[in-house]
Amino acid sequence: MVYNAGMKMRRLGSTDLELTRVGFGAWAIGGGDWVFGWGPQDDAASVAAIRRALELGMNWIDTAAVYGLGHSEDVVRRALEGCRREDVILATKCGMRWNERGEIRYDLSAASVRFEAEQSLRRLGVDVIDLYQIHWPNDEAHLEEGWAEMARLVAEGKVRHLGVSNFSVAQMERVQAIHPIASAQPPYSMLVRKIEADVLPWCRANEVGVIAYSPMRNGLLTGKYDAESIAALSPEDWRRRNDDFKPPRLGPNLQLVEGLREVAARIGSTPARLAIAWVNSQPGVTAAIVGARSADQVESTVAAGDEELSPALLEELNTLIAARDLALAP
């Protein structure tokens, strides 16, 4: 496989990891046969998407044990066959367990974290996970216990760095006292900006990297959806339950997308690339996780990693966002 090493990179917090400003998000390639699935997915297309991402210069993949109930990690392993391990930074997550009926529970007990790590190493076919993250902090009773076990995995050489996902500042402070946090992974997009008030400033102050997920709001900001195509989503697609995909939020969201489409046409970009580049332009953000289900989707968004937004363009985009917010104000 021939790699393009020219993409712009940023250091992840205080670690030695240098990430391209977009990374491959492997949620959707887990398939549709679980509660948070995106509908049917062809594994061959998933493998092709990952390999194309690497060819175009992305150097990191973000997955999770629970994506597809282990299937996403299996697909990532298949896609990386024949690749040099040192060329790819692998990030995965723990804390969500499932039973034989596919029912999911949150579990951060030391025994569960240890079991999940061993299973992820096996499914990914690697000896070490570069970035191991707590997926959700919902099992608060075992938060410190789980983090301490993850720290032991670092000491044993099975994990290089530890990260958190969907954490509040108070929760980050609790685990930071036990072992350094390399990164936080929050949802962040033009439509979801809660972290601007506290998480982003805290991460900047504490040299914690931020890898934002869902910068295109689960595809809504790509420009490929309208009310009709959203109504036609697979019954298995979890986005049918997402408030941003339903009235009353859907109308103002699609109006924002139309504004993005007009700006993108003027500067030779796309709504998706503008949405990703906007996230990467915010102070404190290291990189954005960009999901893809095909090589074509990778090719349509990878350029966002190198796209620079001028102050005037950022102001124009922020004006569009403010108009959307005003339309949704009570």
Summary of the structure (lengths in Angstrom):
residues: 330
radius of gyration: 18.9
end to end distance: 52.9
largest distance: 54.6
contacts: 1165
relative contact order: 0.15
helix: 45%
strand: 16%
